[in-house]
């Protein structure tokens, strides 16, 4: 679905990611893990084609990003930013309908199928009752669910999400992560997401990409990569895991002074 080829990302004189050659297949759910400033958001924006790589390249379906026409690329991948600002007082429904633009071809106005898909996406995020609300009047958690609904309405095979659980309460964190996992498992969609909750990441992801903060990285199935010693090096803090049935609960080790 998406791959990187000897990808290098830098900020000023600092190398965030060095020589990342990585492949994500259809139906996989990847979590990108690393401490603050390790390059997670920069990587995700590069994967979406929003910023260029310093070296190497990204390909979707085997085609380099720069070879994709913009409208076609928007039908292949959707991107959820870590934060957003609403300059205009659109309604919630209008905000989600805007994600249908890549399918309009030469027509300007949305059709009945667009409205049906938008309302179904809002219902999946439990915000369909807010369809007529001014998007600028929503709480942070409501606005986040509307943003995810827009991604669902865009109906792409690849979803790139920067902290999808951001601003969500506990119940909605769990439901959103479960929904993403189900999209991969039941519809064959591919998810790459950034997050800080190791327990949630382990519970829904098939794979993890760890950015070590010095340009190095480690990628693989969660069972291989999300080991406490590896996570400790990645996050610069010792981690321990508690097993509760089939669940793995990750907690930081207490430090003694």
Phi, psi and omega in degrees: 000305177221145182213154173241148186229104180050046186282131175233133179234135180229152168236110186060232181273357185264133176268121179273314181225131183237121171060043181281110172247114198208142182228131177244124184263163178306137174084358179273151178238111184252138169252133175260122189237141176174163180285171180303134178083006182282347178109014184296309180292322177299317177299314183297319178294328176291318178299326180281349181085016182273334174225152183277155172282154175283323174213158180076189181206167178248141176231142172243129184052035177081359181250129180302144184305319184291349178269355180272128167299146187301317182295320179293321178297322180291344174269352180260322185223143174242149185231129175252115180284159180292326178217162181208159174230143182252102183285335185237153185272061176287157171284164177302315181297317179297323179298317180286323178298332180299336179288349179273357184305321181299345182260004187277341183053244184264005180259149185265314187274150178289152178253185183295325178295321178298316180295319180296315180293322179295316181292324177295321178293319177297321179294322179297330179264005177059039176230018179296334177290349180259011189305325183270354184289148170294124186297336181283352179263002185279156170289168180300317180292321177296318180296323178295319179292326175294319178298319178292323176301320178298321176298317180296320180292331178294334169056055179258155177287341182239127179243126178244116188233126178260105180055064181298335180275001182302129176074001181273145173287172188302313183299318182283332171303311182294316183293322179293316180294322177295321179297317179298317178297320179293323177300320178291313187287319189261332183246358178072016176287162181242133182237133168234120185223149174261138177199163180249347181273103184295324181295313177297316181300314181295326185287333185245341187271147172271331185219164177220144173243118181258124175260121189275351176092351180240018182099338179276164185204165176214135185223147176164185176301149184302325181297331181270324190265323183273057174266147187299322181291322180290316179297322178300318178292321181295316187263359178060036176200137181296138182240143169234158183237138175249128179261126180232098188064235179273356185271148172245119181250118184261129179224149176288140176289142175288141177256142178261141180250000000 
